[in-house]
Amino acid sequence: MLLSSHPEVFTAGELKANSLGNADDYLCSCKRRINECPFWICIRSEMNSRGFPLDFKNPRTDFMSVSSRYARWLLKPLHRGYCVENLRECALFLSPIWRKEEKMIRRKNIELIQCLLDLSGKRIIVDSSKIGLRLKYLQKIDELDIYVLRLIRDGRSVALTYMDPARFADAMDPALRGVGTDSQRLSERLSMKEAAYEWKRSNEEADCILRQFNSNRWMEVRYEELCRSPNIVLAELAKFIEVDARKISLNFRSNETHVIGNGMRLDDHSDIRFDERWKNQLTAADLNTFDAIAGRLNRRLGYQ
């Protein structure tokens, strides 16, 4: 959302769009129900005209939305490196449903991205889906010129958001949390053991995937540095994506947005707040469990 304050950059959030819950109640960041939002109504109309209907109950922009249970089973593990990925691709190739639907999902993503750029009048789009395998398959699309931002945060803080997403990874206003799903998001809560493993594996996955990119195609961003020195970090990001940093505004809510994904899209303020609640919320037992599973990686990334 910070980047999309730039006149050349647009974001609609998580384009995989696979976690909308009850789509009839889901709120766009403009605070309208997504099926009643004029922006998304225009996008749906344009997608229909292009032959790729966009139904928010089943958007079919996520590669995991393939109808083959066999293919979904193969896609479930996170990226595990060159050799294992080759085995995965060979196994997926055995599925005629995957071969057909992967091409459709790929084409639908291209059309959606083009519709969003056309309607917004911008030339760069930020997809915040944060799914490694999605990046892997988007990378294969010749029509997309992909640059990657790897956002790194202290694993203990991330684990806390997995343990209680409603309190630590959603809208500030409790009445807006889990819109379209469960306001407490109880079904999403993980134990510390599960949360630590999830964080560890997602970063191992990022390491694997980034080996496929030239160094000038990806950039590492630290959450803590972004919060403490947003102007400096955003200037570096602007240089990376080749836009004028002076045109990025910290008041990123000054213009109406149409973002799907994390509940913070529904907050009213543009404050950039450094969140270290994990220091008070995690118990000694939680911290010991995290350290046993992911402590070594967390320290390698610079967190003591």
Secondary structure by P-SEA (a helix, b strand, c coil): ccccccccbbbccccccccccccccccccccccccccaaaaaaaaaaaaacbbbbcccccccccccccaaaaaaaccccccaaaaaaaaaaaaacaaaaaaaaaaaaaaaaaaaaaaaaacccccccccccaaaaaaaaaccccbbbbbbbbccaaaaaaaaaccccccccccccccccccccccccccccaaaaaaaaaaaaaaaaaaacccccccbbbbbaaaaaacaaaaaaaaaaaaccccccccccccccccccccccccccccccccccccccccccaaaaaaaaaccaaaaaaaccc
